[in-house]
Amino acid sequence: MSYQPAARSFDTASNPFDGVVAGQILDDEVRAFAPSLKDILARAERSIGGDLDATRALLARANAMIAEAVETQGGTREVSLGGLAPWQAKRVSAHINAHLGDTIPVSHLAQLVTLSAGHFSRAFKQTFGDTPHGHVMRRRVETAKAMMLKSAEPLSQIAYLCGFADQAHFSRTFRKLAGATPLAWRRAHYGRA
């Protein structure tokens, strides 16, 4: 693999950017400013080695252009560069929800959407705002809360059904995320649903 200067590598990628990538991630309205955005990103790529402040300013300008385009569209769609594609996010969420009581390795989630574990973890955090493990723990606590509101099952059984290693793990995680122990939270909320 040989090194190509940034400007040259960007120029060789310009045709696929215009036809494939832009068509996938940018709406028709946003595509209208793609040439300007392409120019800004090319300049940022050229300046990254020498002038970090200029690079930051150019990337901020590109980000502002994208944000303005999203606002113009009514803010109904969020443009997320570097995150999971909508179909990937949907598939991962469905798998997590279906297997919440099981061990869910990051490598398995990455395989579901054909990404490496490292790339998947970065894209997951970009999309969901949390690490895969943190997201799964939050989903487990949410599910446990719903179960505690609807039934009088023992907390140890709820911990098991939600995929926690044991009741102590459940209590630590629950307290960290909900601000109270499961027993205290249940006493304060049971019967309100």
C-alpha positions as CSV (number, residue, x, y, z in Angstrom):
1,M,0.0,0.0,0.0
2,S,1.6,3.3,-1.1
3,Y,0.9,6.7,0.4
4,Q,-0.9,9.2,-1.8
5,P,-1.1,12.9,-0.9
6,A,-4.4,13.9,0.6
7,A,-5.6,16.0,-2.4
8,R,-4.9,13.2,-4.8
9,S,-6.6,10.5,-2.8
10,F,-9.6,12.7,-2.4
11,D,-9.7,13.5,-6.2
12,T,-9.7,9.8,-7.0
13,A,-12.6,9.3,-4.6
14,S,-14.7,12.2,-6.0
15,N,-16.7,10.1,-8.5
16,P,-17.8,7.5,-6.0
17,F,-18.6,10.2,-3.5
18,D,-20.9,12.1,-5.9
19,G,-22.7,8.9,-7.1
20,V,-22.8,6.5,-4.3
21,V,-22.0,7.9,-0.8
22,A,-23.8,11.2,-1.4
23,G,-26.8,9.5,-2.8
24,Q,-27.0,7.2,0.3
25,I,-26.5,9.7,3.1
26,L,-27.8,13.0,1.7
27,D,-31.3,13.9,0.7
28,D,-32.0,15.8,-2.6
29,E,-32.0,19.2,-0.8
30,V,-28.7,18.4,0.9
31,R,-27.2,17.0,-2.3
32,A,-27.4,20.6,-3.8
33,F,-24.6,21.8,-1.5
34,A,-22.5,18.6,-1.9
35,P,-19.9,20.2,-4.2
36,S,-19.3,23.0,-1.6
37,L,-19.2,20.4,1.2
38,K,-16.8,18.3,-0.9
39,D,-14.5,21.3,-1.4
40,I,-14.5,22.1,2.3
41,L,-13.7,18.5,3.3
42,A,-10.9,18.4,0.6
43,R,-9.4,21.6,2.1
44,A,-9.7,20.2,5.6
45,E,-8.0,16.9,4.5
46,R,-5.1,18.9,2.9
47,S,-4.6,21.1,6.0
48,I,-4.8,18.3,8.6
49,G,-1.1,17.6,8.7
50,G,0.0,21.3,9.0
51,D,-2.7,23.5,10.4
52,L,-4.9,21.9,13.0
53,D,-6.9,25.1,13.8
54,A,-7.7,25.5,10.1
55,T,-8.8,21.9,9.9
56,R,-11.1,22.3,12.9
57,A,-12.6,25.5,11.4
58,L,-13.3,23.8,8.1
59,L,-14.9,20.8,9.7
60,A,-17.0,23.1,11.9
61,R,-18.2,24.9,8.7
62,A,-19.1,21.5,7.1
63,N,-21.0,20.5,10.2
64,A,-22.9,23.8,10.2
65,M,-23.8,23.3,6.6
66,I,-25.2,19.8,7.3
67,A,-27.1,21.1,10.4
68,E,-28.6,23.9,8.4
69,A,-29.8,21.5,5.7
70,V,-31.4,19.3,8.3
71,E,-33.2,22.3,9.9
72,T,-34.4,23.4,6.4
73,Q,-35.9,19.9,6.0
74,G,-37.9,20.5,9.2
75,G,-35.4,18.6,11.4
76,T,-37.2,15.3,10.8
77,R,-34.1,13.4,9.8
78,E,-30.9,13.4,11.6
79,V,-27.7,13.2,9.5
80,S,-25.3,10.9,11.3
81,L,-22.0,10.5,9.6
82,G,-20.0,7.6,10.9
83,G,-22.8,5.9,12.8
84,L,-24.8,2.8,11.9
85,A,-27.0,2.8,8.9
86,P,-30.7,2.7,9.9
87,W,-31.1,-0.9,8.9
88,Q,-28.1,-1.8,11.0
89,A,-29.4,0.1,14.0
90,K,-32.8,-1.6,13.7
91,R,-31.3,-5.1,13.4
92,V,-29.0,-4.5,16.4
93,S,-31.8,-3.1,18.5
94,A,-34.1,-6.0,17.6
95,H,-31.4,-8.5,18.5
96,I,-30.7,-6.8,21.9
97,N,-34.4,-6.7,22.7
98,A,-34.9,-10.4,21.8
99,H,-31.9,-11.6,23.7
100,L,-31.8,-9.3,26.7
101,G,-31.7,-12.2,29.1
102,D,-28.7,-13.7,27.4
103,T,-25.1,-12.8,27.2
104,I,-24.7,-10.4,24.2
105,P,-21.1,-10.2,23.1
106,V,-20.1,-7.1,21.0
107,S,-18.4,-9.4,18.5
108,H,-21.8,-11.1,17.8
109,L,-23.6,-7.7,17.4
110,A,-20.8,-6.7,15.0
111,Q,-21.3,-9.9,13.0
112,L,-25.0,-9.1,12.6
113,V,-24.2,-6.0,10.6
114,T,-20.9,-7.3,9.0
115,L,-18.6,-4.9,10.8
116,S,-15.4,-5.4,12.8
117,A,-15.9,-5.2,16.6
118,G,-13.9,-2.0,16.8
119,H,-15.6,-0.2,14.0
120,F,-19.0,-1.4,15.3
121,S,-18.4,-0.1,18.8
122,R,-17.5,3.4,17.4
123,A,-20.5,3.4,15.1
124,F,-22.8,2.1,17.8
125,K,-21.7,4.9,20.2
126,Q,-22.2,7.5,17.4
127,T,-25.7,6.2,16.8
128,F,-27.0,5.4,20.3
129,G,-24.9,7.8,22.4
130,D,-23.6,5.0,24.6
131,T,-21.3,1.9,24.4
132,P,-22.9,-1.4,23.4
133,H,-22.4,-2.7,27.0
134,G,-23.8,0.5,28.5
135,H,-26.8,0.4,26.2
136,V,-27.6,-3.2,27.0
137,M,-27.3,-2.4,30.8
138,R,-29.7,0.5,30.3
139,R,-32.2,-1.7,28.4
140,R,-32.0,-4.3,31.1
141,V,-32.7,-1.8,33.8
142,E,-35.7,-0.4,31.8
143,T,-37.0,-3.9,31.4
144,A,-36.6,-4.6,35.0
145,K,-38.5,-1.4,36.0
146,A,-41.4,-2.5,33.7
147,M,-41.4,-6.0,35.3
148,M,-41.3,-4.5,38.8
149,L,-44.3,-2.3,38.0
150,K,-46.4,-5.1,36.6
151,S,-45.6,-8.0,38.9
152,A,-44.7,-9.0,42.4
153,E,-41.9,-11.4,41.1
154,P,-39.0,-11.6,43.5
155,L,-36.1,-9.2,42.6
156,S,-33.8,-12.2,42.1
157,Q,-36.1,-13.7,39.5
158,I,-36.3,-10.3,37.7
159,A,-32.5,-10.0,37.8
160,Y,-32.2,-13.4,36.2
161,L,-34.9,-12.8,33.5
162,C,-33.2,-9.5,32.6
163,G,-29.8,-11.1,32.1
164,F,-27.9,-9.9,35.2
165,A,-25.3,-12.2,36.6
166,D,-26.9,-12.2,40.1
167,Q,-29.0,-10.0,42.3
168,A,-25.9,-8.1,43.6
169,H,-24.9,-7.2,40.0
170,F,-28.5,-6.2,39.4
171,S,-28.6,-4.0,42.5
172,R,-25.3,-2.2,41.7
173,T,-26.3,-1.5,38.1
174,F,-29.8,-0.5,38.9
175,R,-28.6,1.9,41.6
176,K,-26.0,3.4,39.3
177,L,-28.6,4.0,36.5
178,A,-31.8,4.7,38.4
179,G,-30.4,6.4,41.5
180,A,-32.0,3.9,44.0
181,T,-31.8,0.3,44.8
182,P,-34.3,-2.0,43.1
183,L,-36.2,-2.6,46.3
184,A,-36.5,1.2,47.1
185,W,-37.5,2.0,43.6
186,R,-40.2,-0.7,43.6
187,R,-41.6,0.5,46.9
188,A,-41.8,4.0,45.6
189,H,-43.4,3.1,42.2
190,Y,-45.2,-0.3,42.6
191,G,-48.9,0.0,42.0
192,R,-48.7,3.3,40.1
193,A,-48.8,1.7,36.6
